[in-house]
Amino acid sequence: MIKLRLKRLGKKREVCYRIVAMNGASRRDGRALEELGFYNPRTDETRLNVPAIVKRLQQGAQPTDTVRHILEKANVFEQVKPTASVENA
């Protein structure tokens, strides 16, 4: 299963993160399939590659709780179209 998660970067006590798509069984700082954005919790700076994130979400990637919160603040989920929204009449 593909997960959207944070990959830790930076020095001790000066941490920043990359938002990456990874295999669910990979280590936290292991090899990423694709880098999708950047998050700095100290300055609350966020840079996202929204089209790539939307593409991964439509393919079935599952974000972690922290990444889900970051994406909700950036209104990314509004751009994801439901693949099968069939209404029973």
C-alpha positions as a Python dict, from the first residue, in 0.01 Angstrom:
ca = {
    (1, 'M'): (0, 0, 0),
    (2, 'I'): (128, 346, -90),
    (3, 'K'): (128, 601, 193),
    (4, 'L'): (174, 975, 195),
    (5, 'R'): (396, 1047, 492),
    (6, 'L'): (660, 1279, 633),
    (7, 'K'): (1032, 1221, 580),
    (8, 'R'): (1250, 1391, 843),
    (9, 'L'): (1531, 1628, 740),
    (10, 'G'): (1750, 1884, 912),
    (11, 'K'): (1963, 1902, 1222),
    (12, 'K'): (1871, 1815, 1575),
    (13, 'R'): (1612, 2063, 1704),
    (14, 'E'): (1598, 2229, 1360),
    (15, 'V'): (1377, 1975, 1191),
    (16, 'C'): (1185, 2006, 866),
    (17, 'Y'): (999, 1744, 666),
    (18, 'R'): (935, 1641, 308),
    (19, 'I'): (595, 1502, 218),
    (20, 'V'): (662, 1187, 18),
    (21, 'A'): (483, 889, -134),
    (22, 'M'): (634, 566, 2),
    (23, 'N'): (560, 199, 28),
    (24, 'G'): (383, 141, 361),
    (25, 'A'): (644, -110, 477),
    (26, 'S'): (941, 123, 416),
    (27, 'R'): (1133, 294, 695),
    (28, 'R'): (1051, 655, 781),
    (29, 'D'): (1362, 796, 613),
    (30, 'G'): (1389, 528, 348),
    (31, 'R'): (1373, 565, -27),
    (32, 'A'): (1067, 755, -146),
    (33, 'L'): (870, 681, -463),
    (34, 'E'): (804, 1052, -519),
    (35, 'E'): (857, 1378, -330),
    (36, 'L'): (533, 1575, -314),
    (37, 'G'): (600, 1871, -89),
    (38, 'F'): (777, 2034, 202),
    (39, 'Y'): (667, 2119, 558),
    (40, 'N'): (853, 2323, 819),
    (41, 'P'): (676, 2308, 1159),
    (42, 'R'): (892, 2586, 1310),
    (43, 'T'): (774, 2850, 1062),
    (44, 'D'): (456, 2666, 952),
    (45, 'E'): (578, 2694, 591),
    (46, 'T'): (420, 2448, 349),
    (47, 'R'): (495, 2394, -20),
    (48, 'L'): (286, 2133, -200),
    (49, 'N'): (287, 1984, -549),
    (50, 'V'): (-93, 1969, -556),
    (51, 'P'): (-144, 1798, -896),
    (52, 'A'): (93, 1515, -798),
    (53, 'I'): (-74, 1475, -457),
    (54, 'V'): (-421, 1463, -615),
    (55, 'K'): (-296, 1202, -864),
    (56, 'R'): (-158, 984, -582),
    (57, 'L'): (-478, 1016, -378),
    (58, 'Q'): (-687, 914, -679),
    (59, 'Q'): (-462, 609, -721),
    (60, 'G'): (-549, 504, -364),
    (61, 'A'): (-260, 637, -156),
    (62, 'Q'): (-342, 674, 214),
    (63, 'P'): (-212, 984, 399),
    (64, 'T'): (-97, 958, 759),
    (65, 'D'): (-287, 1163, 1019),
    (66, 'T'): (-35, 1449, 1016),
    (67, 'V'): (-19, 1466, 637),
    (68, 'R'): (-400, 1451, 621),
    (69, 'H'): (-416, 1755, 850),
    (70, 'I'): (-164, 1946, 635),
    (71, 'L'): (-360, 1863, 318),
    (72, 'E'): (-691, 1964, 479),
    (73, 'K'): (-546, 2305, 571),
    (74, 'A'): (-440, 2348, 207),
    (75, 'N'): (-786, 2237, 76),
    (76, 'V'): (-634, 1960, -136),
    (77, 'F'): (-917, 1712, -73),
    (78, 'E'): (-1164, 1944, -248),
    (79, 'Q'): (-975, 1881, -573),
    (80, 'V'): (-994, 1502, -548),
    (81, 'K'): (-1284, 1376, -754),
    (82, 'P'): (-1464, 1067, -626),
    (83, 'T'): (-1396, 780, -864),
    (84, 'A'): (-1720, 591, -808),
    (85, 'S'): (-2004, 795, -660),
    (86, 'V'): (-2305, 602, -780),
    (87, 'E'): (-2635, 687, -615),
    (88, 'N'): (-2903, 422, -576),
    (89, 'A'): (-3242, 565, -666),
}
